[in-house]
Amino acid sequence: MKINLENKYLVLTTNKEEKILKLKEIIWENKTILYFYPKDNTPWCSLENKAFSDLKKEFENKWYKLVWISKDSIESHKKFKEKYALKNDLISDPELILHNELWVYGEKNNYWKIVKWVIRSSFIIDKDWNILKEYRNVKATWHAEKVFREN
């Protein structure tokens, strides 16, 4: 499967700044791991984001770039990065552009009530936006380690 969103824009929060980028600008020259998570500053998302952040250097040594995506605002991302000393770039996708393209926003049963929610997922993307591998509806615990071991 190939993602085709070259003319779409998202807001990226890096460690130093925030900027608006075309989607094609977030992909690294080798491979990129796009990780979709439901919400900043929630227990499971914080645990998993911290685990990916702790493995950032190891992923880079394998030539992978890590990019996290949620529908949260840039302000929320800034506070989240600061609170947990996260090292990776966060993308704000409040209009669910990339979420919908990759089918990671859908219905979930939450305490016997069906709600629309971000489905925790990761994708390995090459420089041409081909999906090489996908992990859908994953559990927060040990996911970062599993992705690292398998790739």
N, C-alpha and C positions, 0 to 999 in steps of 0.2 A: 504494500500500500504506500502511496506517496501523498504527502500533504501539499496542497497547493493554495497557499495564502500569501503570496509574495506582496500583494498590495495592501495588506492589513497591517495595522499598527498596534503595538502594545506599549505599556510603560514599564521600563526596567528600573529596578532599584539596585544599584551596585553598592559596594562598600563606601564609595566616595560621593556618588551623585545619583540623580535620577534623570532618565532621558527617555524620549520617545523614539522607538526603533521600528523599522520594518521587521517583520518576523524573520525574514531571511538573514538579518543581521545578528540574530541570537545564536545561530548555529556555528559551531566551531569547525575548523578545517578538517578535523578527524571525525570524532563521534561526540554526540551530545546526549545527555540523559535528561529528558524532560520529566519532571516529577510533579504530578498534580495532587494537591492536598486540600482538604475541605476548609480549614479555617486557622488563621493565625491565633497564637496564644491559647490553644486548647491542649489538654494533656497529651493526647495521642499524636497530634500533629507536631507539638513541641518535641516530643520524644523522638519521632522519626526524623524531623528536620535536623535535630542535634546529631543524630547518628550519621546522617549524610554529611553534615558539616565536619564532623570528626574524621571522616574518611576522604575529605576533599583532596588532600595531597596524594593519597594512594590512587584515587581515581585519575588524577592528573598524570601521575606516573604511567598509567595505562593509556594515556592520551584521550581521556574523557573529560568533557566539560559538564558541570552540573548546573541545571537551571530549574528553579522551582516556580510553580505557577499556582496561583489561587485567584479567586474572585474578590479578595480583600483589596482595600484601598492602599495607595502608596503610604499614607500616614500609618496605617495599621502595620504594613510591612516594615517601615522604619523602626517602630517600637518593638516589633517582634525580633528583628535582627539585633537590636541593641540589648534587649532583655536577655537573649540567649547567646549572645556573641557569635551569631551565625556568620559563616564565611562565604556563602554562596549568593549568587544573584537571585533576586525574587522578581517575578513578573506579576503585574496586576492585570487581570483580565475580567473586569467587572461586567463587560458586555457578553462574556462567555464565548468569544470568537473561537479561540483555540480549544476550549472545553467542548464546544459543540462539534467542531471538526473531528475531534478524536473520540467522541461519544463517551466523555467522562462526566457528564452532567445528566443525571437521570433520577428515577424514583428509587426511594429506599424506605424500608419499613422501620420506623423509629418509634418504638414503644407502641405498637399496634396502630400506628397512624402512618399513612403513606405521605412522604414529603419529597420535594425535589432537593437533590443534594449532589455535591461533588463526590464522585466515586474515586477513591484513592487509587491512583494508577501511575505507572512509569513507562516510558518509551525510550528505546535506544534509537537515535536518529543519525543518519549519516549526513555528510555535507550537502547532499542533493535532496534532502528531506524525505528520504526513503526510510520507512520504519523497519528496522532490522530485528527488533525484538520488543515485545510488550508484556507488561505485567498489569493485569486488571483486577480491580476490587481486592487489593492486597491488605494485609493486616500491618499495622504500624510497627509492631515488634519484629525485629530481625530483618526487615525488608531491605534496608540499606546494605547490610552484610551479605544478604542473598544475592542482590544485584552485583555487588563487588565480586563475590566468589564465582558467579556464573559468567562474568564478562571479562 
